Amino acid sequence: MLLRLLLLVCALLRETNGVPVSDVNLKTWPPEGQVMEGKKLVLVCSAAKGTGIITFLWYKGALGLNLGTKTQRSLTAEFEILTAKQSDAERYYCAADNGYGLSLSGLVSITVRIPVSRPVLTLRVPGTQAVVGDVVELHCEAQRGSPPILYWFYHENVTLESSSTPSGGGVSFNLSLTAEHSGNYSCEAANGLEAQRSEEVTLNVRVPPEERRDFLTSGVLEVLLGIFCTTVALLFCYWLKRKKGKRSARDPLRSPPSPVPQESIYRNSPSPSQLQPVYENVNVVNGDEVYSLVYCVQQEEESTAGETWGSEFVSDFICPGTKRTINGCA
């Protein structure tokens, strides 16, 4: 009888001095419920008030799947998930009890971030082989990775384009081909964690035979036109010399006066008194234009009526389809 009275007194004293747990809260580490796949997740349950030995419990999901229980004389306890998996992305809560009834925390959402896997680059051409003028589709996709994912496309390590996918998946990039687009291509994917680079894919762009013929033909024509213009200028000077010789043969007693010196209208050219029939490349005057000069001296002669004839004769030959100007005889 005395023992019962003592137990009753102890229970009354405990109820008078004990403090129930209250303000139970659940926090996570890493903070904000963001954890990388394969890393450790810690669920920290704490109570603002409470005396004595406290029992802590952790629950997963809205149905309250019990994960674990700890009993200790402390206001804080931890539960660890050593290796977080994608299936651990869920809502969690905890509870605490020191004999006065359970006190629950609020729900906390856990997000498991998945790093991107190595992306795969695919080149999609209209036919069996890429040809100049085709539009090739470059498709880059990482099979795993939490969105959003940002992609970059590279040609010989030079960035061509970048694009992002807010909900995951791959992206495509269209490229109109020229002969310079032959080479190695790759792409890269990242989602705020570690970036991954794809393997290189080689693209050979074929130039159609007709385009090669057009290119070679235009070059040959330019060379032939240049030779033609030079030949015409030389023949013209030769004709003037022949004409001068015939006139001298008709009137051999007359001695023509010395030609009147005139100032040259061309840069870097000798004075008219020193001119001989010659073909000369003077210099590049403007951009790609090359001026070629041909000088022929034609002396003045008196006609039978006492008049003088002849003077410096200047003719310009402009070759169509080229940037080369050939100046005729002076």
Salt bridges, closest charged atoms under 4 A:
GLU37 OE2 - ARG144 NH2 3.06
GLU80 OE2 - LYS40 NZ 3.86
ASP88 OD1 - LYS60 NZ 3.85
ASP88 OD2 - LYS85 NZ 3.96
GLU137 OE2 - ARG124 NH1 3.28
GLU141 OE1 - HIS139 NE2 3.23
ASP251 OD2 - ARG254 NE 2.12
ASP288 OD2 - LYS323 NZ 3.73
GLU302 OE1 - ARG254 NH1 3.82
